[in-house]
Amino acid sequence: MMSIKEHYPSNDDQLILIKEMGITFLRSPPKKQQSKLDFLNFGWECMNKSSNPDTYMDCAIILVEFAVKNLNLNSVNLFIKEIFKKF
């Protein structure tokens, strides 16, 4: 995830890449739970820096689907509540 920050300084570019990674992970999820959490935490960190609602929501849709498939219900509900608070 650090290489994303280094090579894509624009937050919008980072979110587009996270969205594409999320689509790939939905098709073939990482086997380790920690990798899933690292991906979601990094995606959430980048989303919180975004001021572009379109890019934010494009990424949020994918991350929510990923969270639904890989996390427990309480975590998913918290994630969705935070999205609604943003905009």
C-alpha positions in Angstrom: 0.0 0.0 0.0 2.9 2.3 0.6 3.9 2.2 -3.0 0.5 3.6 -3.9 1.2 6.6 -1.7 4.6 7.1 -3.2 3.7 6.7 -6.9 0.3 8.3 -6.9 0.4 11.5 -4.9 -3.1 12.7 -6.0 -5.8 11.4 -3.7 -8.2 11.0 -6.6 -5.7 8.7 -8.4 -5.2 6.7 -5.2 -9.0 6.2 -4.9 -9.3 5.1 -8.5 -6.5 2.6 -7.9 -8.1 1.4 -4.7 -11.4 0.9 -6.5 -9.7 -1.2 -9.2 -7.8 -3.2 -6.5 -11.1 -3.7 -4.7 -12.7 -5.1 -7.9 -9.8 -7.5 -8.3 -10.0 -8.6 -4.6 -13.8 -9.2 -5.0 -13.0 -11.7 -7.7 -10.1 -13.3 -5.9 -9.9 -12.2 -2.2 -6.7 -12.3 -0.2 -6.4 -15.4 1.9 -5.2 -13.7 5.1 -7.6 -11.7 7.2 -5.0 -9.1 8.0 -4.4 -8.3 4.3 -8.2 -7.7 4.0 -8.2 -5.4 6.9 -5.0 -3.5 5.7 -6.7 -2.9 2.4 -9.9 -1.6 3.9 -8.1 0.6 6.4 -5.9 2.0 3.7 -8.9 2.6 1.4 -10.8 4.2 4.2 -7.8 6.5 5.1 -7.7 7.7 1.4 -11.4 8.1 1.2 -11.4 10.4 4.3 -9.0 12.7 2.5 -11.2 13.0 -0.6 -13.2 16.1 -1.4 -14.5 14.7 -4.6 -17.9 13.1 -3.9 -18.0 11.2 -7.2 -14.6 9.5 -6.7 -15.4 9.0 -3.0 -18.6 7.2 -3.8 -17.2 5.1 -6.6 -14.6 3.8 -4.2 -17.0 3.4 -1.3 -19.4 1.2 -3.3 -16.5 -1.3 -4.0 -15.2 -1.1 -0.4 -18.6 -1.7 1.1 -19.1 -4.8 -1.1 -15.7 -6.0 -0.1 -16.5 -5.4 3.6 -19.8 -7.2 3.3 -18.1 -10.2 1.9 -15.2 -10.2 4.4 -16.1 -8.6 7.7 -18.7 -9.0 10.4 -22.0 -7.1 10.4 -21.0 -4.6 13.1 -17.9 -3.5 11.1 -20.0 -3.2 7.9 -22.6 -1.0 9.7 -19.9 1.2 11.1 -18.3 1.6 7.7 -21.7 2.5 6.1 -22.5 5.1 8.9 -19.2 6.8 8.3 -19.9 7.0 4.6 -23.2 8.8 5.2 -21.5 11.2 7.6 -19.0 12.3 5.0 -21.4 13.8 2.5 
